[in-house]
Amino acid sequence: MRKTIVAGNWKMNASKDFVDTLVDGILSGMSGVSSEVILCAPFPYLSQVETLIGGTNLMLGAQNLSAKPKGAFTGEVSADMIKDFGVGHVIVGHSERRSLYGESNDVVAEKTKAAIDAGLTAILCVGESLEEREADKTEAVVAEQLNAVISLVGAGAFDGIVIAYEPVWAIGTGLTASPEQAQSVHAFIRNLLANSNDKVAQKIQIIYGGSMSAENAADLISCPDIDGGLIGGAALKADDFLQICKAG
Ligand code: PGA
């Protein structure tokens, strides 16, 4: 039985006051939540969130990491640095990193490896653009994204990661994949992994992201291969986020 994960991806939205209020709001509504809940904060706020959630069952995540372990890489942040602030999960290969910052499948694979090597749980994001979906290339694109990582780290290493299926056309647009659309890609991902390692495929948590909301979360998460959500916009409002956490 796979546990539901709900991860909030705050993206580049935060201030010290905002973080205090948001985390307070989330903490005050956590009773009755059985999902694993992860807050993926921007780097400068990791320390603040680490303190705020200390002693609770909320978990801390980061939104990116360097593929390199240390050294002369101005502006980069390593796996060990985020671990120093109590981070256990890190988003890798978000479509905004891929499309706006040129992260190729190979770079994403290297970052996933850096996370795994450091003992962090990578939340590996995959997903197709609208153009690719309309050209019937969804499965091919997702397979290529996953195979780049599998060929670097091996399917066995997926034991320690989470996959987030995030159709690019659904991110921040209010357009959500229907439960049928999402379930079909999630099943495809699980089958792809099963071809290399069935045990890992059955165990791995595959979460959905892309305009998941308090209204649609339960329908999505109740699909057999959807094990939770990666939440952007709705993670910035404690009440909405908590409703999604309770949908699992
Ligand atoms: P959204 O973002 O929920 O605002 O669509 C999801 C994500 O980008 O992870």
Boltz pocket constraint, residues with backbone or C-beta under 6 A from the ligand:
constraints:
  - pocket:
      binder: B
      contacts: [[A, 9], [A, 166], [A, 170], [A, 171], [A, 172], [A, 173], [A, 174], [A, 209], [A, 210], [A, 211], [A, 212], [A, 230], [A, 231], [A, 232], [A, 233], [A, 234]]
      max_distance: 6.0
